[in-house]
Amino acid sequence: MPVEAHDLLHEFPEHAEKIAQLREESEAFHHLMDEHNWLDSHIRSLEEHGTPVSDFHIEEMKKRRLLLKDRLYALITN
């Protein structure tokens, strides 16, 4: 079963140019985005393959992904 993607370009398509600019110009943004993308991919993989993982662990990963997305959005909109 396909799981919804939560990458930045999917979440904020209206900010695609700004995201590309920040990714290229800001090392901090680049690292945060890489971490967010890796975490999103990992969560989706676990969910798509039905990999056994504790509810606590998956929820902690989702909270971390949301925190990263919030930090990235703040950088995008400033």
C-alpha positions in Angstrom: 0.0 0.0 0.0 1.5 3.4 -1.0 2.3 5.7 1.9 2.0 9.5 1.4 5.3 11.3 0.8 6.2 14.2 3.1 9.2 15.6 1.3 9.5 19.4 1.2 8.7 19.8 -2.5 5.6 17.7 -2.0 4.5 19.6 1.1 5.4 23.1 -0.1 5.4 23.2 -4.0 4.8 26.9 -3.9 8.2 27.4 -2.4 10.1 25.1 -4.8 12.4 27.9 -6.0 13.3 29.1 -2.5 13.9 25.5 -1.4 16.3 25.0 -4.3 18.1 28.3 -3.5 18.5 27.5 0.2 19.6 24.0 -0.4 22.4 25.3 -2.7 23.4 28.4 -0.6 22.9 27.3 3.0 24.9 24.3 4.4 22.6 24.2 7.5 19.5 24.1 5.4 21.1 21.4 3.2 21.9 19.2 6.2 18.4 19.7 7.8 16.8 18.8 4.4 18.9 15.8 4.0 18.0 14.5 7.5 14.3 15.2 6.9 14.4 13.4 3.5 16.2 10.4 4.9 13.8 10.2 7.9 10.8 10.5 5.6 12.1 7.8 3.3 12.9 5.5 6.2 9.4 6.0 7.8 7.7 5.3 4.5 9.8 2.2 3.8 8.9 0.8 7.3 5.2 1.5 6.7 5.1 0.2 3.1 6.9 -3.0 3.9 5.0 -3.6 7.2 8.3 -3.9 9.0 7.8 -4.7 12.7 8.7 -1.6 14.7 7.3 -0.4 18.1 4.6 2.3 18.0 6.8 4.4 20.3 9.8 4.2 17.9 7.7 5.1 14.8 6.0 8.0 16.6 9.3 9.4 17.8 10.6 9.3 14.2 7.4 11.0 13.0 7.8 13.7 15.7 11.4 14.3 14.6 10.3 14.6 11.0 7.7 17.1 11.9 10.2 19.1 14.0 12.6 19.2 11.0 9.8 20.2 8.7 8.9 23.1 11.0 12.5 24.3 11.2 12.9 24.1 7.5 9.6 25.9 6.9 10.7 28.7 9.2 13.9 29.1 7.1 12.0 29.0 3.9 9.5 31.7 4.9 12.1 34.1 6.5 
